[in-house]
């Protein structure tokens, strides 16, 4: 007769909707990962461009330091073998 029983049709439609929702969620996750990857790639490219600018640097001036080092963290003083020390971290 070429007719699909209503129960089979409803079952197929439900499965289709579940699969469509899963695919949509997967698409969202992959799009977010792609955007993060592209942002990371741009960040790396920007960093490489900046480093190439300083590859032949002969004199370190204030402007160069400000561009290379955006933040300096200085830790608390502590004693090691009778010497006062502290941790210094630079972030660029």
Backbone as JSON, one array per atom type, in Angstrom:
{
  "sequence": "XXXXXXXXXXXXXXXXXXXXXXXXXXXXXXXXXXXXXXXXXXXXXXXXXXXXXXXXXXXXXXXXXXXXXXXXXXXXXXXXXXXXXXXXXXXX",
  "N": [[0.81, -1.19, 0.0], [2.14, 1.17, 0.46], [2.04, 2.8, 2.63], [3.07, 4.17, 5.74], [2.8, 2.98, 9.0], [1.21, 4.9, 11.58], [2.35, 4.86, 14.19], [4.98, 3.99, 13.68], [5.86, 6.09, 12.13], [5.7, 8.25, 13.97], [7.59, 7.36, 15.83], [9.92, 7.42, 14.24], [10.03, 10.18, 13.68], [10.44, 11.19, 16.28], [12.97, 10.08, 16.88], [14.42, 11.4, 14.9], [14.2, 14.07, 15.77], [15.61, 13.94, 18.21], [18.16, 13.24, 17.27], [18.67, 15.48, 15.66], [18.76, 17.53, 17.6], [21.01, 16.68, 19.05], [22.99, 16.91, 17.06], [22.89, 19.65, 16.62], [23.78, 20.63, 19.09], [26.36, 19.55, 19.08], [27.39, 20.95, 16.91], [27.41, 23.55, 17.98], [29.33, 23.23, 20.02], [31.61, 22.53, 18.51], [31.87, 24.83, 16.96], [32.49, 26.69, 18.94], [34.94, 25.66, 19.82], [36.42, 25.97, 17.47], [36.42, 28.77, 17.21], [37.88, 29.43, 19.51], [40.31, 28.22, 18.88], [41.04, 29.69, 16.6], [41.34, 32.21, 17.76], [43.47, 31.69, 19.45], [45.42, 31.05, 17.57], [45.68, 33.53, 16.3], [46.69, 35.0, 18.41], [49.16, 33.76, 18.76], [50.34, 34.36, 16.28], [50.43, 37.18, 16.5], [52.2, 37.39, 18.66], [54.52, 36.25, 17.53], [55.02, 38.12, 15.5], [55.62, 40.34, 17.11], [57.92, 39.44, 18.46], [59.67, 39.14, 16.31], [60.06, 41.8, 15.7], [61.77, 42.48, 17.75], [63.98, 40.89, 17.46], [66.46, 41.73, 16.49], [67.18, 43.59, 18.35], [69.14, 46.03, 19.81], [69.36, 47.81, 21.88], [67.77, 48.07, 24.91], [64.92, 49.73, 25.66], [62.55, 51.81, 27.51], [60.01, 51.77, 26.18], [60.14, 49.39, 24.75], [60.32, 47.53, 26.83], [57.83, 47.93, 28.09], [56.11, 47.04, 26.11], [56.87, 44.35, 25.89], [56.68, 43.29, 28.51], [53.95, 43.07, 30.41], [53.08, 42.83, 32.98], [54.37, 42.66, 36.27], [54.99, 40.59, 38.94], [55.77, 40.64, 42.31], [56.9, 38.68, 44.83], [56.5, 37.82, 48.36], [59.09, 38.38, 50.83], [61.49, 35.89, 51.72], [63.57, 33.63, 53.57], [66.51, 31.92, 52.62], [68.99, 29.74, 53.34], [70.23, 31.71, 54.94], [70.09, 33.94, 53.33], [68.15, 36.64, 52.1], [65.43, 36.34, 50.0], [63.17, 36.69, 47.17], [60.41, 35.93, 45.07], [60.07, 36.78, 41.65], [57.92, 37.38, 39.07], [57.33, 37.74, 35.65], [54.97, 38.75, 33.29], [53.9, 38.6, 29.99]],
  "CA": [[0.0, 0.0, 0.0], [3.0, 2.33, 0.45], [1.76, 3.66, 3.77], [3.82, 3.85, 6.97], [1.9, 3.08, 10.15], [1.37, 6.14, 12.35], [3.28, 4.62, 15.3], [6.34, 3.96, 13.13], [6.15, 7.46, 11.71], [5.95, 9.04, 15.18], [8.87, 6.88, 16.37], [10.98, 7.95, 13.37], [10.1, 11.63, 13.91], [11.07, 11.4, 17.59], [14.4, 9.79, 16.72], [14.97, 12.47, 14.09], [14.31, 15.26, 16.62], [16.71, 13.71, 19.16], [19.4, 13.31, 16.5], [18.84, 16.87, 15.24], [19.18, 18.28, 18.79], [22.4, 16.27, 19.33], [23.84, 17.49, 16.02], [22.93, 21.09, 16.86], [24.67, 20.83, 20.25], [27.71, 19.24, 18.6], [27.79, 22.08, 16.07], [27.73, 24.66, 18.87], [30.6, 22.92, 20.68], [32.68, 22.61, 17.51], [32.03, 26.24, 16.59], [33.19, 27.34, 20.05], [36.34, 25.2, 19.76], [37.04, 26.6, 16.31], [36.65, 30.18, 17.54], [38.99, 29.48, 20.47], [41.52, 27.87, 18.14], [41.38, 30.83, 15.75], [41.83, 33.28, 18.64], [44.79, 31.25, 19.9], [46.32, 31.18, 16.42], [45.95, 34.96, 16.12], [47.55, 35.4, 19.51], [50.51, 33.26, 18.44], [50.84, 35.17, 15.17], [50.76, 38.5, 17.04], [53.4, 37.23, 19.47], [55.64, 36.05, 16.62], [55.3, 39.42, 14.89], [56.26, 41.19, 18.1], [59.27, 38.92, 18.71], [60.48, 39.46, 15.14], [60.43, 43.2, 15.84], [62.83, 42.61, 18.75], [65.04, 39.91, 17.21], [67.73, 42.43, 16.29], [67.21, 44.69, 19.31], [70.48, 46.3, 20.33], [69.25, 48.59, 23.1], [66.47, 47.87, 25.54], [64.41, 50.99, 26.18], [61.3, 51.71, 28.26], [58.9, 51.4, 25.3], [60.28, 47.96, 24.45], [59.97, 46.79, 28.04], [56.38, 48.03, 28.31], [55.45, 46.18, 25.12], [57.19, 42.95, 26.15], [56.28, 42.87, 29.85], [52.73, 43.79, 30.77], [52.8, 42.73, 34.41], [55.44, 42.11, 37.1], [54.51, 40.22, 40.27], [56.89, 40.49, 43.24], [56.42, 37.91, 45.97], [56.95, 38.17, 49.71], [60.46, 38.01, 51.16], [61.69, 34.68, 52.51], [64.99, 33.39, 53.81], [67.06, 30.65, 52.16], [70.41, 29.63, 53.71], [70.72, 32.97, 55.47], [69.92, 35.02, 52.36], [66.77, 37.08, 51.87], [65.07, 36.2, 48.6], [61.76, 36.84, 46.84], [60.08, 35.51, 43.71], [59.64, 37.82, 40.72], [57.33, 36.79, 37.87], [56.97, 38.72, 34.62], [53.99, 38.23, 32.35], [53.84, 39.42, 28.8]],
  "C": [[0.86, 1.27, 0.0], [2.77, 3.27, 1.62], [2.56, 3.2, 4.98], [2.83, 3.99, 8.12], [2.22, 4.33, 11.0], [2.36, 5.98, 13.49], [4.73, 4.62, 14.85], [6.76, 5.37, 12.73], [6.48, 8.35, 12.91], [7.29, 8.65, 15.8], [10.04, 7.45, 15.55], [11.15, 9.46, 13.56], [10.76, 11.96, 15.24], [12.57, 11.16, 17.53], [15.09, 10.9, 15.93], [15.19, 13.72, 14.94], [15.45, 15.13, 17.63], [18.05, 13.86, 18.44], [19.69, 14.75, 16.07], [19.33, 17.73, 16.4], [20.64, 17.96, 19.15], [23.36, 16.91, 18.33], [23.98, 19.0, 16.22], [23.86, 21.42, 18.03], [26.12, 20.58, 19.85], [28.24, 20.39, 17.75], [28.19, 23.27, 16.92], [29.08, 24.46, 19.53], [31.78, 23.05, 19.71], [32.92, 24.04, 17.07], [32.79, 26.99, 17.68], [34.67, 26.94, 20.06], [37.09, 25.84, 18.6], [37.36, 28.06, 16.59], [37.82, 30.33, 18.52], [40.32, 29.18, 19.78], [41.98, 29.03, 17.26], [41.93, 31.98, 16.59], [43.24, 32.94, 19.13], [45.81, 31.41, 18.78], [46.67, 32.64, 16.17], [46.88, 35.47, 17.2], [49.0, 34.97, 19.25], [51.12, 34.08, 17.31], [51.25, 36.57, 15.64], [52.05, 38.45, 17.85], [54.63, 37.06, 18.58], [56.02, 37.35, 15.92], [56.05, 40.33, 15.85], [57.7, 40.73, 18.34], [60.18, 39.22, 17.53], [60.92, 40.92, 15.18], [61.64, 43.37, 16.76], [63.99, 41.64, 18.53], [66.4, 40.57, 17.08], [67.88, 43.62, 17.24], [68.61, 44.85, 19.9], [70.44, 47.07, 21.64], [67.85, 48.44, 23.65], [66.02, 49.19, 26.17], [63.07, 50.76, 26.88], [60.14, 51.24, 27.39], [58.94, 49.91, 24.96], [59.89, 47.12, 25.65], [58.47, 46.79, 28.28], [55.64, 47.12, 27.34], [55.68, 44.7, 25.42], [56.66, 42.44, 27.49], [55.08, 43.71, 30.28], [52.49, 43.8, 32.27], [54.0, 42.11, 35.11], [54.85, 41.83, 38.47], [55.73, 39.96, 41.15], [56.34, 39.84, 44.5], [56.97, 38.42, 47.3], [58.4, 37.71, 49.91], [60.45, 36.71, 51.95], [63.18, 34.4, 52.58], [65.38, 31.99, 53.34], [68.55, 30.66, 52.48], [70.99, 30.96, 54.16], [70.61, 34.15, 54.52], [68.44, 35.35, 52.2], [66.51, 37.01, 50.37], [63.59, 36.51, 48.43], [61.57, 36.42, 45.39], [59.6, 36.7, 42.89], [59.17, 37.13, 39.45], [56.93, 37.9, 36.91], [56.02, 38.05, 33.65], [53.87, 39.18, 31.17], [52.6, 39.23, 28.01]]
}
